[in-house]
Amino acid sequence: MTEHVTEAVHATAQGSAHEGVDIVHHLTQLDAVDVFFWKIPLDKLHFELFGINLSITKPVIFLWLAGLILFLALTLSFRGGRLMRSKFAQLLEVYILFVRDEIVYPNLGEKDGRRLLPFFLTLFFFILTCNLLGMVPSGSTATGNVNVTAGLAIIAFVMIQGMGIVKNGFIHHFKAMVPSGLPVFIVPIMIPVEIISMFTKPFALCIRLFANMVAGHAVILAFFGLVFMMQGFTRYLLGPLPLLGVIGISILEIFIAHLQAFIFTILTAMFTAMSMHPSH
């Protein structure tokens, strides 16, 4: 269950059933972390450096938590190069082999793929962990914040363009953006189109991940809102129906968490391959 479920139950306990659920508030709240029925305020952690807002908000807390979980899980599972690993380590190995054999190698080839595999594994596991943290009690989905997905998209953009420059050289990389053999009068049109395309790819990655993660939480809150709107005997008679919807959407959210991590990673791999091998 997401963090919004916990907040919704808390709202009910305070007698706010007649007001319903403020979906926008729960989706945009950044200044507090909910731990079951307690709120830990973060407003005192606001500070700036050279005019840049470096405040510690709820998405930042859960970004750190996702990184810590990944560090501990991977370090403890694969320390010492042990052959006999735990069941959890074997599960992680399934994910690793999937990313290697179904995402990285098919798009980048074995030679380049082996070099870039650590990056794509980190990208996949980090997004997946951030997505799944919203499914635990009092958790929050950091990727449901557009600033987080924009940061991931910028990293993907740097990887895409950087590997193209490393592979082909600075001048040839940007020269190859426009396909050869085009009529001369088409070239002035294609240059701005390709430049715009260079930025729209990471923008699409940003919005796709953000929108899909927010949508699931919004639907769950909407189902809870139906329960809060019911009064008297109707709540006991029809109340379980929206709750069944919440359970169904929550199960679907687990699938979507994996799917969005996969889509972000495979599209980044495809765009990187296109940048490194423009002739293909």
Buried (B, 14 or more C-beta within 10 A) or exposed (E): BBBBBBBBBBBBEEEBBEEBBBBEEBBEBBBBBBEEEEBEEBEEEEEEEEEEEEBBBBBBBBBEBBBEBBEEBBEEBBEEEEEEBEEEBEEBEEBBEEBBEEBBBBBBEEEBBEEBBEBBBBBBBBBBBBBBBBBEEBBBBBBBBBBBBBBBBEBBBEBBBEBBBEBBEEEEBBEBBBEEEEEEEEEEEBEEEBEEEBEEBBEEBBBBBBEBBBBBBBBBBBBBBBBBBBEEEEBEEEEEEBEEBBEEBBEBBEEBBBBBBBBBBBBBBBBBBBBBBBEE
